[in-house]
Amino acid sequence: MPYVSPAGREVFVSRFNRVLAVLVWAAAAALTVGLLVSVHDARLLYIVPLALFAFIAWAMLWRPNLVVDDDGLHLVNVTQSVRIPWEALIAVDTKYALTLYTPGRKFPVWAAPAPGTTRTLRATRNETRGRVGRPNVEDSLRRPGDLLATESGAAAEVVRRRWAALQETGAIEAGRADETPVDVRWHIASLAVLVLLAAGTVAALLLA
C-alpha cells in the first residue's frame, strides 16, 4: 500500500512481504542467540546461513518498492533498479504482479504482487462491503490483481491514473516510447554480498 511524500511522490511497498521479512529476521535472531548461548564449537558456523536468510529477506521482501511521480516510475526489485520515464510506458498489467511494459521489455514490480486466492476473496469482500446485490459489470470483470484492496491493484490504479492525467494535460509527448531510454541498474553490491554469503553458507555447512 502507498504512502505519499510531501512532494507528491507516491511510494509503494508490500506490507505483506515486509511482515514476512520481520518474521524471518526474528527467527534468525532467535536461532543466533540460541547458538551463541548453547554452542561453543564449529556449529557456531551455522550463524552464516542464518545471515544469508536474513539478507535474502531484506533483498526480496523488505527492500523492493515502487515510486510514482510526475517524472516517471522508479522501481527497486531484487536484483535491479529501473527508472521508466512516462514517455517510455506503453502498457500496465496485473496478471501475476503489477508489470510495466516498454517497447520490447517488461518489468514486474516486486513490491506489488498479485494476490493469491485467499487474499483475492478477502479483497473482493472488502470492496463489495455495503453494496446491495452483485457488484457492477466493471467490477465483476476486473482481474483479481486489479482489485483496489490488493497491493497490485492499488499500485496499478495510481500508475494508470497519473499516466492518464499527464497525457490529458499534454505533459507526456505521444509517440516517443521507442526513443525514450529506460535506465536499468543492477544491484552489484547486493549481488556480491549474496554470493559471499552463499559461499560462506556452503563452507559453514561442510565444516560444521
VENZI-V165878 format. One line per field, one symbol per residue. burial: # if it has 16 or more other ideal C-beta (glycine too) atoms within 10 Angstrom, else .. A space follows every 10 residues. Layout:
# VENZI-V165878
burial=???
This chain:
# VENZI-V165878
burial=.#.......# ####.###.. #..##..#.. .#..#..... ....###### #######.## ########.. .######... #########. .###..#### ##....#### #####...## ..##..##.. .......... .#.####.## #########. .##..#.... .#....#..# .#....#..# ..##..#..# #..#....
